């Protein structure tokens, strides 16, 4: 068996952290490498395990009062939405994929956690920063 890394999120202190954990897996048989081509831009080739369109990343807009980038399995992402709902504040929510995180590094100054929260297009931080900004 080979040791590989498994990535999971642990939520604490108002943010969810990406954590690497070792995972034992059975070795896979070697398969021949065949080149793939992409006929349509912004589509994953059919030979990939998850075919379909690559989701487009929508950057935060100044016209949106609040923008949240998060994941479905992040408790603080859910709390951020509930907090804004309880205050009656409008927000736009985007579910992050691994590729999106790379695209957001520049505007978040390499912030690595979820939720990533913006106010009027300006990055403020995570859930704790949201609570401080709205009280």
N, CA, C and O atoms as CSV, one atom per row, in Angstrom:
chain,resi,resn,atom,element,x,y,z
A,1,UNK,N,N,0.828,-1.185,0.000
A,1,UNK,CA,C,0.000,0.000,0.000
A,1,UNK,C,C,0.875,1.252,0.000
A,1,UNK,O,O,1.945,1.285,0.608
A,2,UNK,N,N,0.399,2.265,-0.688
A,2,UNK,CA,C,1.100,3.548,-0.739
A,2,UNK,C,C,0.432,4.540,0.191
A,2,UNK,O,O,-0.788,4.525,0.358
A,3,UNK,N,N,1.229,5.397,0.790
A,3,UNK,CA,C,0.662,6.479,1.603
A,3,UNK,C,C,0.455,7.695,0.718
A,3,UNK,O,O,1.391,8.165,0.071
A,4,UNK,N,N,-0.741,8.193,0.689
A,4,UNK,CA,C,-1.059,9.406,-0.043
A,4,UNK,C,C,-1.722,10.362,0.927
A,4,UNK,O,O,-2.055,9.992,2.053
A,5,UNK,N,N,-1.912,11.603,0.481
A,5,UNK,CA,C,-2.528,12.596,1.348
A,5,UNK,C,C,-4.003,12.743,1.035
A,5,UNK,O,O,-4.419,12.711,-0.124
A,6,UNK,N,N,-4.767,12.902,2.066
A,6,UNK,CA,C,-6.189,13.180,1.954
A,6,UNK,C,C,-6.402,14.585,2.496
A,6,UNK,O,O,-5.852,14.938,3.539
A,7,UNK,N,N,-7.193,15.389,1.798
A,7,UNK,CA,C,-7.426,16.758,2.216
A,7,UNK,C,C,-8.827,16.875,2.803
A,7,UNK,O,O,-9.813,16.479,2.182
A,8,UNK,N,N,-8.894,17.423,4.003
A,8,UNK,CA,C,-10.180,17.654,4.651
A,8,UNK,C,C,-10.166,19.051,5.254
A,8,UNK,O,O,-9.115,19.683,5.358
A,9,UNK,N,N,-11.334,19.522,5.647
A,9,UNK,CA,C,-11.439,20.825,6.294
A,9,UNK,C,C,-11.750,20.634,7.761
A,9,UNK,O,O,-12.582,19.805,8.129
A,10,UNK,N,N,-11.075,21.408,8.600
A,10,UNK,CA,C,-11.396,21.469,10.018
A,10,UNK,C,C,-11.799,22.898,10.327
A,10,UNK,O,O,-11.059,23.835,10.025
A,11,UNK,N,N,-12.962,23.069,10.926
A,11,UNK,CA,C,-13.468,24.412,11.202
A,11,UNK,C,C,-13.274,24.742,12.679
A,11,UNK,O,O,-13.671,23.983,13.563
A,12,UNK,N,N,-12.643,25.912,12.922
A,12,UNK,CA,C,-12.451,26.406,14.285
A,12,UNK,C,C,-12.076,27.876,14.225
A,12,UNK,O,O,-11.572,28.346,13.205
A,13,UNK,N,N,-12.310,28.587,15.278
A,13,UNK,CA,C,-11.913,29.996,15.393
A,13,UNK,C,C,-12.447,30.869,14.263
A,13,UNK,O,O,-11.770,31.809,13.847
A,14,UNK,N,N,-13.627,30.585,13.766
A,14,UNK,CA,C,-14.223,31.433,12.743
A,14,UNK,C,C,-13.716,31.190,11.343
A,14,UNK,O,O,-14.003,31.987,10.450
A,15,UNK,N,N,-12.964,30.108,11.109
A,15,UNK,CA,C,-12.468,29.807,9.762
A,15,UNK,C,C,-12.360,28.302,9.602
A,15,UNK,O,O,-12.270,27.567,10.586
A,16,UNK,N,N,-12.371,27.849,8.356
A,16,UNK,CA,C,-12.167,26.442,8.059
A,16,UNK,C,C,-10.784,26.293,7.443
A,16,UNK,O,O,-10.429,27.016,6.512
A,17,UNK,N,N,-10.005,25.353,7.966
A,17,UNK,CA,C,-8.626,25.163,7.553
A,17,UNK,C,C,-8.509,23.894,6.716
A,17,UNK,O,O,-9.116,22.873,7.040
A,18,UNK,N,N,-7.736,23.958,5.648
A,18,UNK,CA,C,-7.456,22.800,4.821
A,18,UNK,C,C,-6.354,22.005,5.509
A,18,UNK,O,O,-5.272,22.532,5.769
A,19,UNK,N,N,-6.630,20.725,5.805
A,19,UNK,CA,C,-5.703,19.895,6.557
A,19,UNK,C,C,-5.323,18.690,5.720
A,19,UNK,O,O,-6.184,18.046,5.120
A,20,UNK,N,N,-4.022,18.383,5.681
A,20,UNK,CA,C,-3.534,17.197,4.986
A,20,UNK,C,C,-3.433,16.056,5.991
A,20,UNK,O,O,-2.889,16.222,7.083
A,21,UNK,N,N,-3.966,14.888,5.608
A,21,UNK,CA,C,-3.870,13.718,6.458
A,21,UNK,C,C,-3.416,12.548,5.595
A,21,UNK,O,O,-3.852,12.429,4.450
A,22,UNK,N,N,-2.537,11.669,6.126
A,22,UNK,CA,C,-2.120,10.518,5.324
A,22,UNK,C,C,-3.278,9.547,5.137
A,22,UNK,O,O,-4.114,9.373,6.023
A,23,UNK,N,N,-3.309,8.927,3.981
A,23,UNK,CA,C,-4.371,7.976,3.658
A,23,UNK,C,C,-3.716,6.798,2.958
A,23,UNK,O,O,-2.933,6.978,2.025
A,24,UNK,N,N,-4.032,5.614,3.402
A,24,UNK,CA,C,-3.478,4.436,2.750
A,24,UNK,C,C,-4.415,3.998,1.646
A,24,UNK,O,O,-5.623,3.869,1.846
A,25,UNK,N,N,-3.842,3.772,0.482
A,25,UNK,CA,C,-4.636,3.342,-0.666
A,25,UNK,C,C,-3.943,2.185,-1.353
A,25,UNK,O,O,-2.721,2.050,-1.291
A,26,UNK,N,N,-4.727,1.360,-2.001
A,26,UNK,CA,C,-4.180,0.259,-2.792
A,26,UNK,C,C,-3.541,0.825,-4.049
A,26,UNK,O,O,-4.105,1.738,-4.652
A,27,UNK,N,N,-2.395,0.322,-4.466
A,27,UNK,CA,C,-1.798,0.810,-5.713
A,27,UNK,C,C,-2.690,0.480,-6.897
A,27,UNK,O,O,-3.285,-0.595,-6.962
A,28,UNK,N,N,-2.774,1.405,-7.819
A,28,UNK,CA,C,-3.587,1.205,-9.021
A,28,UNK,C,C,-2.716,0.601,-10.109
A,28,UNK,O,O,-1.520,0.884,-10.179
A,29,UNK,N,N,-3.304,-0.225,-10.955
A,29,UNK,CA,C,-2.520,-0.781,-12.061
A,29,UNK,C,C,-2.120,0.329,-13.027
A,29,UNK,O,O,-2.857,1.295,-13.224
A,30,UNK,N,N,-0.955,0.175,-13.619
A,30,UNK,CA,C,-0.465,1.158,-14.582
A,30,UNK,C,C,-1.332,1.111,-15.838
A,30,UNK,O,O,-1.666,0.037,-16.338
A,31,UNK,N,N,-1.684,2.277,-16.328
A,31,UNK,CA,C,-2.484,2.379,-17.545
A,31,UNK,C,C,-1.668,3.156,-18.566
A,31,UNK,O,O,-0.880,4.027,-18.198
A,32,UNK,N,N,-1.849,2.851,-19.835
A,32,UNK,CA,C,-1.103,3.610,-20.840
A,32,UNK,C,C,-1.577,5.066,-20.863
A,32,UNK,O,O,-2.759,5.354,-20.674
A,33,UNK,N,N,-0.646,5.957,-21.094
A,33,UNK,CA,C,-0.965,7.372,-21.172
A,33,UNK,C,C,-1.341,7.703,-22.605
A,33,UNK,O,O,-0.582,7.447,-23.540
A,34,UNK,N,N,-2.511,8.271,-22.759
A,34,UNK,CA,C,-2.948,8.680,-24.091
A,34,UNK,C,C,-3.231,10.176,-24.063
A,34,UNK,O,O,-3.818,10.685,-23.107
A,35,UNK,N,N,-2.817,10.872,-25.103
A,35,UNK,CA,C,-3.073,12.317,-25.120
A,35,UNK,C,C,-4.568,12.597,-25.241
A,35,UNK,O,O,-5.311,11.839,-25.866
A,36,UNK,N,N,-4.986,13.687,-24.638
A,36,UNK,CA,C,-6.380,14.095,-24.741
A,36,UNK,C,C,-6.444,15.461,-25.399
A,36,UNK,O,O,-5.506,16.254,-25.319
A,37,UNK,N,N,-7.544,15.713,-26.038
A,37,UNK,CA,C,-7.749,17.020,-26.646
A,37,UNK,C,C,-9.065,17.573,-26.147
A,37,UNK,O,O,-9.989,16.830,-25.817
A,38,UNK,N,N,-9.130,18.863,-26.099
A,38,UNK,CA,C,-10.346,19.539,-25.662
A,38,UNK,C,C,-10.918,20.260,-26.871
A,38,UNK,O,O,-10.294,21.166,-27.425
A,39,UNK,N,N,-12.106,19.849,-27.270
A,39,UNK,CA,C,-12.741,20.454,-28.436
A,39,UNK,C,C,-13.356,21.811,-28.121
A,39,UNK,O,O,-13.324,22.729,-28.941
A,40,UNK,N,N,-13.910,21.922,-26.931
A,40,UNK,CA,C,-14.558,23.169,-26.551
A,40,UNK,C,C,-13.757,23.829,-25.441
A,40,UNK,O,O,-13.334,23.157,-24.500
A,41,UNK,N,N,-13.543,25.141,-25.539
A,41,UNK,CA,C,-12.861,25.799,-24.426
A,41,UNK,C,C,-13.729,25.751,-23.173
A,41,UNK,O,O,-14.957,25.754,-23.259
A,42,UNK,N,N,-13.090,25.706,-22.023
A,42,UNK,CA,C,-13.764,25.708,-20.729
A,42,UNK,C,C,-14.565,24.431,-20.462
A,42,UNK,O,O,-15.531,24.454,-19.699
A,43,UNK,N,N,-14.166,23.315,-21.089
A,43,UNK,CA,C,-14.800,22.024,-20.822
A,43,UNK,C,C,-13.740,21.013,-20.435
A,43,UNK,O,O,-12.629,21.030,-20.963
A,44,UNK,N,N,-14.088,20.137,-19.513
A,44,UNK,CA,C,-13.195,19.067,-19.110
A,44,UNK,C,C,-13.346,17.949,-20.133
A,44,UNK,O,O,-14.473,17.619,-20.502
A,45,UNK,N,N,-12.246,17.348,-20.608
A,45,UNK,CA,C,-12.360,16.261,-21.584
A,45,UNK,C,C,-13.185,15.106,-21.043
A,45,UNK,O,O,-13.199,14.868,-19.836
A,46,UNK,N,N,-13.871,14.389,-21.918
A,46,UNK,CA,C,-14.741,13.288,-21.525
A,46,UNK,C,C,-13.963,12.170,-20.844
A,46,UNK,O,O,-14.544,11.396,-20.084
A,47,UNK,N,N,-12.664,12.069,-21.098
A,47,UNK,CA,C,-11.868,11.014,-20.481
A,47,UNK,C,C,-11.551,11.289,-19.017
A,47,UNK,O,O,-11.040,10.408,-18.326
A,48,UNK,N,N,-11.841,12.486,-18.533
A,48,UNK,CA,C,-11.603,12.816,-17.131
A,48,UNK,C,C,-12.713,12.218,-16.272
A,48,UNK,O,O,-13.834,12.033,-16.747
A,49,UNK,N,N,-12.408,11.916,-15.010
A,49,UNK,CA,C,-13.422,11.290,-14.160
A,49,UNK,C,C,-14.631,12.163,-13.865
A,49,UNK,O,O,-15.690,11.631,-13.532
A,50,UNK,N,N,-14.517,13.478,-13.973
A,50,UNK,CA,C,-15.630,14.364,-13.680
A,50,UNK,C,C,-15.921,15.239,-14.900
A,50,UNK,O,O,-15.609,16.430,-14.887
A,51,UNK,N,N,-16.511,14.670,-15.951
A,51,UNK,CA,C,-16.758,15.484,-17.139
A,51,UNK,C,C,-17.799,16.558,-16.874
A,51,UNK,O,O,-18.656,16.411,-16.003
A,52,UNK,N,N,-17.713,17.624,-17.629
A,52,UNK,CA,C,-18.680,18.706,-17.508
A,52,UNK,C,C,-17.986,20.034,-17.595
A,52,UNK,O,O,-16.758,20.100,-17.631
A,53,UNK,N,N,-18.762,21.094,-17.629
A,53,UNK,CA,C,-18.147,22.418,-17.723
A,53,UNK,C,C,-17.378,22.783,-16.462
A,53,UNK,O,O,-17.788,22.449,-15.351
A,54,UNK,N,N,-16.284,23.457,-16.645
A,54,UNK,CA,C,-15.524,23.972,-15.511
A,54,UNK,C,C,-16.256,25.216,-15.032
A,54,UNK,O,O,-16.474,26.137,-15.819
A,55,UNK,N,N,-16.648,25.267,-13.740
A,55,UNK,CA,C,-17.410,26.426,-13.275
A,55,UNK,C,C,-16.585,27.707,-13.379
A,55,UNK,O,O,-15.394,27.729,-13.067
A,56,UNK,N,N,-17.234,28.744,-13.814
A,56,UNK,CA,C,-16.572,30.037,-13.939
A,56,UNK,C,C,-16.519,30.706,-12.574
A,56,UNK,O,O,-17.476,30.644,-11.803
A,57,UNK,N,N,-15.396,31.343,-12.287
A,57,UNK,CA,C,-15.256,32.070,-11.026
A,57,UNK,C,C,-15.761,33.487,-11.233
A,57,UNK,O,O,-15.282,34.203,-12.112
A,58,UNK,N,N,-16.720,33.884,-10.430
A,58,UNK,CA,C,-17.235,35.249,-10.469
A,58,UNK,C,C,-16.546,36.041,-9.369
A,58,UNK,O,O,-16.707,35.743,-8.185
A,59,UNK,N,N,-15.780,37.047,-9.763
A,59,UNK,CA,C,-15.060,37.860,-8.787
A,59,UNK,C,C,-16.024,38.778,-8.045
A,59,UNK,O,O,-17.080,39.124,-8.575
A,60,UNK,N,N,-15.671,39.177,-6.824
A,60,UNK,CA,C,-16.570,40.054,-6.059
A,60,UNK,C,C,-16.757,41.399,-6.758
A,60,UNK,O,O,-15.825,41.949,-7.345
A,61,UNK,N,N,-17.966,41.904,-6.681
A,61,UNK,CA,C,-18.312,43.170,-7.328
A,61,UNK,C,C,-18.557,44.236,-6.272
A,61,UNK,O,O,-19.093,43.945,-5.202
A,62,UNK,N,N,-18.167,45.463,-6.568
A,62,UNK,CA,C,-18.442,46.569,-5.648
A,62,UNK,C,C,-19.936,46.803,-5.493
A,62,UNK,O,O,-20.388,47.317,-4.470
A,63,UNK,N,N,-20.704,46.424,-6.514
A,63,UNK,CA,C,-22.158,46.622,-6.465
A,63,UNK,C,C,-22.841,45.629,-5.518
A,63,UNK,O,O,-23.978,45.862,-5.110
A,64,UNK,N,N,-22.170,44.526,-5.159
A,64,UNK,CA,C,-22.725,43.558,-4.207
A,64,UNK,C,C,-22.303,43.953,-2.803
A,64,UNK,O,O,-21.113,44.092,-2.517
A,65,UNK,N,N,-23.285,44.133,-1.930
A,65,UNK,CA,C,-22.940,44.556,-0.575
A,65,UNK,C,C,-22.004,43.550,0.087
A,65,UNK,O,O,-20.963,43.929,0.624
A,66,UNK,N,N,-22.370,42.275,0.050
A,66,UNK,CA,C,-21.545,41.211,0.638
A,66,UNK,C,C,-21.377,40.094,-0.371
A,66,UNK,O,O,-22.314,39.750,-1.092
A,67,UNK,N,N,-20.172,39.525,-0.421
A,67,UNK,CA,C,-19.885,38.360,-1.251
A,67,UNK,C,C,-19.167,37.349,-0.379
A,67,UNK,O,O,-18.197,37.679,0.302
A,68,UNK,N,N,-19.654,36.104,-0.404
A,68,UNK,CA,C,-19.061,35.026,0.377
A,68,UNK,C,C,-18.628,33.921,-0.580
A,68,UNK,O,O,-19.405,33.492,-1.434
A,69,UNK,N,N,-17.386,33.461,-0.434
A,69,UNK,CA,C,-16.902,32.274,-1.128
A,69,UNK,C,C,-16.722,31.204,-0.073
A,69,UNK,O,O,-16.039,31.424,0.928
A,70,UNK,N,N,-17.332,30.044,-0.287
A,70,UNK,CA,C,-17.244,28.992,0.713
A,70,UNK,C,C,-17.426,27.624,0.110
A,70,UNK,O,O,-17.459,27.456,-1.109
A,71,UNK,N,N,-17.545,26.645,0.993
A,71,UNK,CA,C,-17.771,25.259,0.589
A,71,UNK,C,C,-19.016,24.747,1.300
A,71,UNK,O,O,-19.422,25.283,2.331
A,72,UNK,N,N,-19.611,23.708,0.739
A,72,UNK,CA,C,-20.836,23.157,1.301
A,72,UNK,C,C,-20.609,22.485,2.662
A,72,UNK,O,O,-21.542,22.370,3.456
A,73,UNK,N,N,-19.390,22.048,2.931
A,73,UNK,CA,C,-19.110,21.313,4.160
A,73,UNK,C,C,-18.423,22.177,5.223
A,73,UNK,O,O,-17.874,21.648,6.190
A,74,UNK,N,N,-18.451,23.495,5.050
A,74,UNK,CA,C,-17.812,24.418,5.999
A,74,UNK,C,C,-18.876,25.020,6.911
A,74,UNK,O,O,-19.771,25.731,6.452
A,75,UNK,N,N,-18.771,24.731,8.199
A,75,UNK,CA,C,-19.739,25.254,9.165
A,75,UNK,C,C,-19.725,26.772,9.266
A,75,UNK,O,O,-20.779,27.386,9.428
A,76,UNK,N,N,-18.548,27.390,9.173
A,76,UNK,CA,C,-18.469,28.837,9.271
A,76,UNK,C,C,-19.004,29.526,8.016
A,76,UNK,O,O,-19.427,30.681,8.073
A,77,UNK,N,N,-18.987,28.825,6.893
A,77,UNK,CA,C,-19.593,29.382,5.679
A,77,UNK,C,C,-21.110,29.463,5.871
A,77,UNK,O,O,-21.740,30.454,5.504
A,78,UNK,N,N,-21.676,28.418,6.444
A,78,UNK,CA,C,-23.111,28.400,6.736
A,78,UNK,C,C,-23.447,29.474,7.763
A,78,UNK,O,O,-24.448,30.178,7.625
A,79,UNK,N,N,-22.609,29.603,8.799
A,79,UNK,CA,C,-22.847,30.627,9.820
A,79,UNK,C,C,-22.781,32.035,9.232
A,79,UNK,O,O,-23.544,32.912,9.638
A,80,UNK,N,N,-21.875,32.256,8.280
A,80,UNK,CA,C,-21.764,33.580,7.652
A,80,UNK,C,C,-23.051,33.915,6.910
A,80,UNK,O,O,-23.548,35.038,7.004
A,81,UNK,N,N,-23.598,32.945,6.170
A,81,UNK,CA,C,-24.862,33.180,5.459
A,81,UNK,C,C,-25.994,33.428,6.445
A,81,UNK,O,O,-26.804,34.334,6.249
A,82,UNK,N,N,-26.051,32.622,7.512
A,82,UNK,CA,C,-27.108,32.793,8.519
A,82,UNK,C,C,-26.996,34.151,9.206
A,82,UNK,O,O,-28.009,34.788,9.493
A,83,UNK,N,N,-25.771,34.593,9.470
A,83,UNK,CA,C,-25.558,35.881,10.130
A,83,UNK,C,C,-26.083,37.022,9.262
A,83,UNK,O,O,-26.799,37.899,9.745
A,84,UNK,N,N,-25.724,37.005,7.987
A,84,UNK,CA,C,-26.201,38.069,7.092
A,84,UNK,C,C,-27.715,37.992,6.905
A,84,UNK,O,O,-28.382,39.023,6.824
A,85,UNK,N,N,-28.263,36.767,6.834
A,85,UNK,CA,C,-29.719,36.603,6.737
A,85,UNK,C,C,-30.406,37.200,7.966
A,85,UNK,O,O,-31.427,37.877,7.846
A,86,UNK,N,N,-29.838,36.944,9.153
A,86,UNK,CA,C,-30.464,37.434,10.388
A,86,UNK,C,C,-30.460,38.958,10.453
A,86,UNK,O,O,-31.330,39.558,11.086
A,87,UNK,N,N,-29.482,39.583,9.800
A,87,UNK,CA,C,-29.420,41.049,9.779
A,87,UNK,C,C,-30.173,41.647,8.591
A,87,UNK,O,O,-30.282,42.866,8.462
A,88,UNK,N,N,-30.689,40.774,7.728
A,88,UNK,CA,C,-31.412,41.240,6.545
A,88,UNK,C,C,-30.503,41.886,5.514
A,88,UNK,O,O,-30.949,42.721,4.727
A,89,UNK,N,N,-29.218,41.502,5.512
A,89,UNK,CA,C,-28.271,42.084,4.567
A,89,UNK,C,C,-28.146,41.200,3.321
A,89,UNK,O,O,-28.033,39.979,3.432
A,90,UNK,N,N,-28.166,41.811,2.151
A,90,UNK,CA,C,-28.053,41.016,0.920
A,90,UNK,C,C,-26.625,40.547,0.698
A,90,UNK,O,O,-25.667,41.246,1.030
A,91,UNK,N,N,-26.495,39.345,0.128
A,91,UNK,CA,C,-25.168,38.809,-0.180
A,91,UNK,C,C,-25.248,37.904,-1.397
A,91,UNK,O,O,-26.319,37.436,-1.784
A,92,UNK,N,N,-24.089,37.673,-1.985
A,92,UNK,CA,C,-23.940,36.725,-3.091
A,92,UNK,C,C,-23.037,35.621,-2.576
A,92,UNK,O,O,-21.981,35.895,-2.006
A,93,UNK,N,N,-23.449,34.359,-2.772
A,93,UNK,CA,C,-22.664,33.220,-2.290
A,93,UNK,C,C,-22.140,32.428,-3.475
A,93,UNK,O,O,-22.879,32.131,-4.414
A,94,UNK,N,N,-20.843,32.084,-3.424
A,94,UNK,CA,C,-20.213,31.276,-4.468
A,94,UNK,C,C,-19.575,30.054,-3.819
A,94,UNK,O,O,-18.849,30.181,-2.832
A,95,UNK,N,N,-19.843,28.869,-4.371
A,95,UNK,CA,C,-19.200,27.651,-3.898
A,95,UNK,C,C,-17.838,27.527,-4.564
A,95,UNK,O,O,-17.727,27.569,-5.789
A,96,UNK,N,N,-16.804,27.374,-3.745
A,96,UNK,CA,C,-15.431,27.296,-4.249
A,96,UNK,C,C,-15.080,25.900,-4.727
A,96,UNK,O,O,-15.521,24.901,-4.159
A,97,UNK,N,N,-14.282,25.849,-5.778
A,97,UNK,CA,C,-13.633,24.618,-6.213
A,97,UNK,C,C,-12.138,24.827,-5.991
A,97,UNK,O,O,-11.709,25.966,-5.804
A,98,UNK,N,N,-11.331,23.765,-6.007
A,98,UNK,CA,C,-9.897,23.944,-5.771
A,98,UNK,C,C,-9.239,24.963,-6.719
A,98,UNK,O,O,-8.368,25.719,-6.290
A,99,UNK,N,N,-9.633,24.994,-7.976
A,99,UNK,CA,C,-9.050,25.947,-8.913
A,99,UNK,C,C,-9.404,27.390,-8.598
A,99,UNK,O,O,-8.615,28.298,-8.858
A,100,UNK,N,N,-10.575,27.599,-8.045
A,100,UNK,CA,C,-10.999,28.963,-7.693
A,100,UNK,C,C,-10.090,29.573,-6.632
A,100,UNK,O,O,-9.781,30.764,-6.678
A,101,UNK,N,N,-9.674,28.768,-5.697
A,101,UNK,CA,C,-8.844,29.262,-4.598
A,101,UNK,C,C,-7.564,29.910,-5.131
A,101,UNK,O,O,-7.133,30.950,-4.634
A,102,UNK,N,N,-6.963,29.287,-6.145
A,102,UNK,CA,C,-5.753,29.851,-6.760
A,102,UNK,C,C,-6.060,31.216,-7.378
A,102,UNK,O,O,-5.257,32.143,-7.270
A,103,UNK,N,N,-7.216,31.338,-8.023
A,103,UNK,CA,C,-7.576,32.597,-8.674
A,103,UNK,C,C,-7.853,33.720,-7.674
A,103,UNK,O,O,-7.724,34.897,-8.012
A,104,UNK,N,N,-8.229,33.366,-6.456
A,104,UNK,CA,C,-8.549,34.379,-5.447
A,104,UNK,C,C,-7.338,34.787,-4.607
A,104,UNK,O,O,-7.413,35.748,-3.841
A,105,UNK,N,N,-6.217,34.061,-4.746
A,105,UNK,CA,C,-5.038,34.359,-3.917
A,105,UNK,C,C,-4.596,35.812,-4.025
A,105,UNK,O,O,-4.250,36.430,-3.018
A,106,UNK,N,N,-4.604,36.354,-5.216
A,106,UNK,CA,C,-4.116,37.711,-5.421
A,106,UNK,C,C,-4.956,38.725,-4.658
A,106,UNK,O,O,-4.410,39.599,-3.984
A,107,UNK,N,N,-6.279,38.618,-4.756
A,107,UNK,CA,C,-7.121,39.632,-4.125
A,107,UNK,C,C,-7.351,39.383,-2.636
A,107,UNK,O,O,-7.866,40.255,-1.935
A,108,UNK,N,N,-6.968,38.183,-2.141
A,108,UNK,CA,C,-7.103,37.904,-0.707
A,108,UNK,C,C,-5.748,37.890,0.001
A,108,UNK,O,O,-5.664,37.545,1.179
A,109,UNK,N,N,-4.703,38.260,-0.707
A,109,UNK,CA,C,-3.336,38.257,-0.146
A,109,UNK,C,C,-2.991,36.885,0.431
A,109,UNK,O,O,-2.522,36.774,1.564
A,110,UNK,N,N,-3.229,35.846,-0.362
A,110,UNK,CA,C,-2.911,34.443,-0.040
A,110,UNK,C,C,-3.698,33.875,1.141
A,110,UNK,O,O,-3.234,32.940,1.794
A,111,UNK,N,N,-4.877,34.423,1.423
A,111,UNK,CA,C,-5.748,33.881,2.468
A,111,UNK,C,C,-6.138,32.467,2.060
A,111,UNK,O,O,-6.594,32.263,0.935
A,112,UNK,N,N,-5.972,31.491,2.939
A,112,UNK,CA,C,-6.134,30.084,2.572
A,112,UNK,C,C,-7.379,29.421,3.152
A,112,UNK,O,O,-7.569,28.217,2.981
A,113,UNK,N,N,-8.216,30.174,3.823
A,113,UNK,CA,C,-9.314,29.571,4.571
A,113,UNK,C,C,-10.664,29.930,3.961
A,113,UNK,O,O,-10.763,30.851,3.150
A,114,UNK,N,N,-11.684,29.208,4.352
A,114,UNK,CA,C,-13.045,29.549,3.981
A,114,UNK,C,C,-13.819,29.779,5.266
A,114,UNK,O,O,-13.528,29.143,6.279
A,115,UNK,N,N,-14.780,30.658,5.249
A,115,UNK,CA,C,-15.223,31.470,4.127
A,115,UNK,C,C,-14.250,32.605,3.811
A,115,UNK,O,O,-13.484,33.052,4.665
A,116,UNK,N,N,-14.306,33.054,2.559
A,116,UNK,CA,C,-13.615,34.264,2.118
A,116,UNK,C,C,-14.707,35.296,1.894
A,116,UNK,O,O,-15.573,35.109,1.039
A,117,UNK,N,N,-14.674,36.386,2.657
A,117,UNK,CA,C,-15.790,37.327,2.654
A,117,UNK,C,C,-15.327,38.703,2.184
A,117,UNK,O,O,-14.283,39.211,2.593
A,118,UNK,N,N,-16.146,39.284,1.308
A,118,UNK,CA,C,-15.871,40.598,0.737
A,118,UNK,C,C,-17.036,41.528,1.036
A,118,UNK,O,O,-18.193,41.108,1.025
A,119,UNK,N,N,-16.728,42.790,1.304
A,119,UNK,CA,C,-17.737,43.824,1.473
A,119,UNK,C,C,-17.522,44.865,0.383
A,119,UNK,O,O,-16.490,45.535,0.339
A,120,UNK,N,N,-18.522,44.993,-0.505
A,120,UNK,CA,C,-18.454,45.930,-1.637
A,120,UNK,C,C,-17.174,45.723,-2.457
A,120,UNK,O,O,-16.540,46.685,-2.890
A,121,UNK,N,N,-16.808,44.450,-2.663
A,121,UNK,CA,C,-15.653,44.116,-3.485
A,121,UNK,C,C,-14.326,44.132,-2.762
A,121,UNK,O,O,-13.300,43.800,-3.356
A,122,UNK,N,N,-14.318,44.515,-1.475
A,122,UNK,CA,C,-13.074,44.580,-0.704
A,122,UNK,C,C,-13.011,43.393,0.264
A,122,UNK,O,O,-13.949,43.145,1.022
A,123,UNK,N,N,-11.897,42.672,0.224
A,123,UNK,CA,C,-11.714,41.499,1.082
A,123,UNK,C,C,-11.609,41.920,2.545
A,123,UNK,O,O,-10.830,42.808,2.889
A,124,UNK,N,N,-12.410,41.267,3.412
A,124,UNK,CA,C,-12.345,41.588,4.846
A,124,UNK,C,C,-11.818,40.433,5.683
A,124,UNK,O,O,-11.313,40.669,6.780
A,125,UNK,N,N,-11.916,39.177,5.207
A,125,UNK,CA,C,-11.429,38.026,5.974
A,125,UNK,C,C,-12.473,36.938,6.048
A,125,UNK,O,O,-13.190,36.688,5.080
A,126,UNK,N,N,-12.562,36.275,7.221
A,126,UNK,CA,C,-13.476,35.161,7.421
A,126,UNK,C,C,-14.680,35.535,8.268
A,126,UNK,O,O,-15.071,36.701,8.334
A,127,UNK,N,N,-15.266,34.526,8.918
A,127,UNK,CA,C,-16.494,34.723,9.683
A,127,UNK,C,C,-16.302,35.702,10.841
A,127,UNK,O,O,-17.158,36.555,11.078
A,128,UNK,N,N,-15.191,35.586,11.559
A,128,UNK,CA,C,-14.945,36.485,12.689
A,128,UNK,C,C,-14.877,37.936,12.218
A,128,UNK,O,O,-15.420,38.830,12.867
A,129,UNK,N,N,-14.214,38.165,11.094
A,129,UNK,CA,C,-14.129,39.525,10.534
A,129,UNK,C,C,-15.505,40.028,10.118
A,129,UNK,O,O,-15.809,41.210,10.277
A,130,UNK,N,N,-16.339,39.138,9.588
A,130,UNK,CA,C,-17.700,39.516,9.210
A,130,UNK,C,C,-18.478,39.973,10.434
A,130,UNK,O,O,-19.139,41.011,10.399
A,131,UNK,N,N,-18.402,39.207,11.511
A,131,UNK,CA,C,-19.140,39.587,12.733
A,131,UNK,C,C,-18.669,40.931,13.261
A,131,UNK,O,O,-19.483,41.750,13.688
A,132,UNK,N,N,-17.355,41.167,13.236
A,132,UNK,CA,C,-16.835,42.452,13.718
A,132,UNK,C,C,-17.278,43.590,12.825
A,132,UNK,O,O,-17.515,44.698,13.306
A,133,UNK,N,N,-17.395,43.333,11.527
A,133,UNK,CA,C,-17.783,44.381,10.564
A,133,UNK,C,C,-19.261,44.728,10.639
A,133,UNK,O,O,-19.671,45.798,10.188
A,134,UNK,N,N,-20.067,43.832,11.207
A,134,UNK,CA,C,-21.520,44.051,11.190
A,134,UNK,C,C,-22.101,44.313,12.569
A,134,UNK,O,O,-23.320,44.296,12.736
A,135,UNK,N,N,-21.255,44.554,13.553
A,135,UNK,CA,C,-21.791,44.848,14.894
A,135,UNK,C,C,-21.480,46.271,15.300
A,135,UNK,O,O,-21.851,46.697,16.394
